[in-house]
Structures are given as C-alpha cells and as structure tokens.
Amino acid sequence: RIKGKFDFKSIFKLKKIIIENKIELVHSQGGAALDLFVALAAKITGIPSVVTRPVMICDQIHYSKIKRKIYELIDQNITMKILDKVIAVSNMGSSILKNIYKVDDKKIVVIHNGVDLKKFDVINRNRKSFDKENKEIIIGMVGHLSPFKGWFDFIKTIKLIDEKSKFSIKALVIGDGILRDRLV
C-alpha cells in the first residue's frame, strides 16, 4: 500500500491499519522511508515500534551521496529518535547505530543474523573433506538479489577469503532480482 519514499499519506494508511487491527507492536525491516512511516504511525497510535537494521543507510551505494546524506539526517534525527527499539544484526551495526546515528544504547538490541556453525557441528563433520586432494570450499548465499541485501559485501568477503585462504573458494549466488545479471 506504500507507493514510495515520498508517499506521506502512507503514515495515515498505516495508522488506520494499526487501529482497525488492534496491532500492539509494529516491526519494520524495510527501507529507511518505510521505517520512518512505521515509526511515525506507531507514535501517533501510541504503540511500540521496532526496526531491524541489517544494512545502514551509509552503506547504500545505490544512492547518490547527497540523497544518502539527506536520508541519514532524517533517519538519525527523526526515525531513530522515536523508535522504541532498533535491532542490529551485528556488533558492527550496533556500533554504527551508537557512534554515527547516536542511537541511545538502551534502544539497541543485537540479534546476530547468521548461523552458529558450532550449533550444527558443520565444521567438525566436514573437516575431513579439507584434505590435500580437496581444497575447494563452497559458500552460498540465498536471498533477493537487491543492493540492500548486501550482495556486494558478500562478493567482497568471498574475494578476501579467497586471497588469504589456502583453499579455493567458490561462491554461489542463489536468488532472483534486479542484480541478477550483475552477480551471475
């Protein structure tokens, strides 16, 4: 129902949805504009709002520098001030929220976005396959092929691992979206 970054009527559409459905908590993991609209609609209706921030605006390379700075200022001075909680998916994300966006430490919750390999004992079970004959490690990432999903970070990370590893690293990009031709 939201038509874009400047569809400020969406705040009132969200307010109506919140009231009609007796929503008690609103969560967003969208773009900065959606997070702003959710935070404002929640504030108007008096319910708590939470945003998960896997990628910071400062990392959004598809914005021009001017747009990025404007979005950062709005995000820092409005959205982050009225939200009840912000979920960072890494310690680095938490650090950016604290030090650059000046988000109150009490508002930030870190919930790591990933898989604890020890929990699944994948490393120990597969260690045998890393012998002298088999020196290839395959790392896959699945998701929507959009800039905000961190695909360029994934590619950079794979390159760094490949440069520093004694193993050959193979990356699998699994998904569909606007970056498909650039990533495949």
Secondary structure as UniProt FT lines:
FT   TURN            5..6
FT   HELIX           9..20
FT   TURN            21..22
FT   STRAND          26..28
FT   HELIX           32..45
FT   STRAND          49..53
FT   HELIX           57..59
FT   TURN            61..62
FT   HELIX           65..74
FT   HELIX           75..79
FT   HELIX           80..82
FT   STRAND          85..88
FT   HELIX           91..99
FT   HELIX           105..107
FT   STRAND          108..110
FT   HELIX           117..120
FT   HELIX           122..126
FT   HELIX           127..129
FT   STRAND          136..142
FT   HELIX           147..149
FT   HELIX           151..164
FT   STRAND          168..174
FT   TURN            178..179
FT   HELIX           180..183
//
